[in-house]
Amino acid sequence: MMGQPAGAQAPLFYAFNLESHVPQDHLLRGIDHFLDLSELRQHLMDYYSHTGRPSIAPELMMRMLVIGYCFGIRSERRLCEEVHVNLAYRWFCQLGLEKPVPDHSTFSKNRHGRFRESGAFRHLFESVLQRCMTEGLVRGEGFATDASIIKADARRQRGVPGGEPIDWGNAQTAARPVREYLAGLEQENPSDTTPKAISLTDPAASWTAAPGGPAFYAYSTNYLIDLRAGIIVDVEASAVSSAAEAQATRTMLDRVEEKFGMTPQRLVGDTNYGSAAMLGWLVDEKRIEPHVPVWDKRQHQDGVFSRSDFEWNEQANEYRCPAGKALRCDWRPFKNSRTRITKADTIIYRSSERDCAGCPLKARCCPTMPFRKITRSIHESARDVARRIATTDAYKQSRKDRKKVEILFAHLKRILKLDKLRLRGFSGARDEFLLAATAQNLRRMAKWLMPVAGNGVITPA
């Protein structure tokens, strides 16, 4: 018998339990289990007035933002619509069917106001990281670091060449990213390098063609992860450059040590972190083993002797060439001692022109110069440490472990949809990167530690 369509008259009363309509294996159940916002209200207490109308609860806004970044909902307007119609989202946000969803404009006001001023997103990230540590997902023995380029919310056409003077007009009425950029120029010394292009929309963004193809404006997100389970222990926004990304890694290592008392035994990274200054800082100051390829240009490919063909004598402070002649930084004594350290933190060792003139190996040593020069970094001992580590089996394992941070970047862009920023300026980039890293840690805890179909939990190796 064919059924009849339901009538237009709705029942007067419903017996509805929101809890029963969320599947037990839903990802949000695991995230809710590990997300603790009990200290958020106290953290934000000084940034709310004690009088006036009650505002939207900060816990509700944080839960909604976690949903947005966990499920790749990039628009806050769409996020509010999804929370309105999705029962699992309402359950996670602790919103009954009869309760209204906050307006999307509420997020913008709080993002640029009290959340940013109070460091609420950093507080949220660190509280989730602390839970990861409590659950045993962070060992602290080995860290890996890397950077990934994220497009800025700035059109390529809205830019000017970096060497041209720019009239920003009245700084008080300029857009927020412009005000932050101008304030940063006043507080810090200008960079020695002039950018090729500056965006009029987001001046702090870097003009880069690093991924290949047409250049665009972008920021770098820098991850520092623990190698046990791939948990992100810190995240930092930086300009797109090797120097800025290496400095971001220093900042993250110092911050993790200060906040959580963790200093890894080894740091895994690519050649970008193999500069002499970075290796010297890791080995001499932090006592961290650098499982990093040495950034080295000493090998010649044209048949000329490379620096590795010269023997270093630490006691005599000199090199010996293949013919047995000395290369020194000082060939005569001085009344006042000199360090001979250049602006590039190197010391130049030179051979004697008289020794080279009649040497039968001159054509293979210094064919275009009257004598041979070798530049030695003041951090050369740290570079030697990195070279020795590169010959070990532990280094080979570190090369495999480094893929964990690359997987996180792929997940960030393909699953969480953060391949382009919505917020502008370094402050906006930091907010987005912190929320995305928080979402990745929460998702990892939920999938690793929550029971799977009654079979217990997945334990990281």
Secondary structure, DSSP 8 states (H G I E B T S, - for coil): -------S---S-----GGGGS-TT-HHHHHHHH---TTHHHHTGGGS-SSSS----HHHHHHHHHHHHHTT---HHHHHHHHHH-HHHHHHTT--TTS----THHHHHHIIIIIHHHTHHHHHHHHHHHHHHHTT----SEEEEEEEEEE-S--TTSEEETTS------TTTS-HHHHHHHHHHHHS---SS--SEEESS-TTSEEE-TTSSS-EEEEEEEEEEETTTTEEEEEEEE-SSHHHHHHHHHHHHHHHHHHH----SEEE--GGG-SHHHHHIIIIII--EEES--------SSSS--GGGSEEETTTTEEE-TTS-EEES-SS--SS----B-TTSEEEEEE-HHHHHT-TTHHHH-TTSSS-EEEEETTHHHHHHHHHHTTSHHHHHHHHHTHHHHHHHHHHHHTS--SB-SS-HHHHHHHHHHHHHHHHHHHHHHHHHS-STTS------
